[in-house]
Amino acid sequence: MIVSRAEQDPSFPANVTVTIEKPGKGALKIDALAQDGMIMIENVGYYADAALAEDDTPEKEIAKRDLYVGPNFGNLDEDLQVLMERYLDERGINTALALFVPDYIDYKEQKEYLRWLESESCTLAISPRFDV
């Protein structure tokens, strides 16, 4: 019996944000969760000003507070939900990505941890001498 990797190790949930922008037509921002080989859409919002779709400054966050960007994904018609999931799947936001994201997060964390250990060992090796 062949067991898929997703069935062997349940992965931790990883937040994924997808922004689809068309020049002059705004942006669609999709907040999703990648876990156990699945992309689960949590929220979809449309921004007429594509620059507001990115949460990279406090000013943009303040400007977005009063905007209505759409209903929660779960409140949308089920057919529309399925179409949105298909739309993402056709663009490569699918099982392969859902499996990759948690693995990459783990890889990146391990790499950063090793870098930290190396910097700490260098710091400890250069520690000051105390003569008694």
DAFENDA-V299073 format. One record per residue. N is the residue number from 0. PHI is phi in radians with two decimals (NA if undefined). Layout:
{{N	PHI} {N	PHI}}
This chain:
{{0	NA} {1	-1.64} {2	-1.95} {3	-1.23} {4	-1.08} {5	-1.12} {6	-1.39} {7	-1.27} {8	-2.10} {9	-1.14} {10	-1.53} {11	-1.41} {12	-1.26} {13	-2.19} {14	-1.25} {15	-2.28} {16	-2.05} {17	-2.00} {18	-2.07} {19	-1.99} {20	-2.11} {21	-2.12} {22	-0.92} {23	1.34} {24	-2.16} {25	1.49} {26	-2.51} {27	-1.89} {28	-1.96} {29	-2.07} {30	-1.70} {31	-2.44} {32	-2.21} {33	-1.83} {34	-2.79} {35	0.90} {36	1.36} {37	-2.23} {38	-1.79} {39	-1.96} {40	-1.27} {41	-1.82} {42	-2.70} {43	-2.29} {44	-2.38} {45	-1.93} {46	-2.13} {47	-1.10} {48	-1.68} {49	-1.01} {50	-1.10} {51	-1.35} {52	-1.20} {53	-1.64} {54	-1.64} {55	-1.85} {56	-2.47} {57	-1.08} {58	-1.09} {59	-1.15} {60	-1.10} {61	-1.16} {62	-1.12} {63	-1.45} {64	-0.96} {65	-1.66} {66	-1.46} {67	-1.69} {68	-1.83} {69	2.26} {70	-1.35} {71	-1.06} {72	-1.00} {73	-1.13} {74	-1.54} {75	-1.31} {76	-0.96} {77	-1.03} {78	-1.11} {79	-1.18} {80	-1.06} {81	-1.11} {82	-1.08} {83	-1.14} {84	-1.11} {85	-1.13} {86	-0.98} {87	-1.18} {88	-1.03} {89	-1.14} {90	-1.79} {91	1.50} {92	-1.67} {93	-2.53} {94	-1.01} {95	-1.03} {96	-1.18} {97	-1.10} {98	-1.40} {99	-1.23} {100	-0.98} {101	-1.09} {102	-1.12} {103	-1.18} {104	-1.05} {105	-1.09} {106	-1.03} {107	-1.09} {108	-1.10} {109	-1.12} {110	-1.09} {111	-1.14} {112	-1.11} {113	-1.11} {114	-1.08} {115	-1.11} {116	-1.05} {117	-1.10} {118	-1.19} {119	-1.19} {120	-1.16} {121	-1.16} {122	-1.11} {123	-1.21} {124	-1.22} {125	-1.78} {126	-1.10} {127	-1.15} {128	-1.58} {129	-2.02} {130	-1.64} {131	-1.84}}
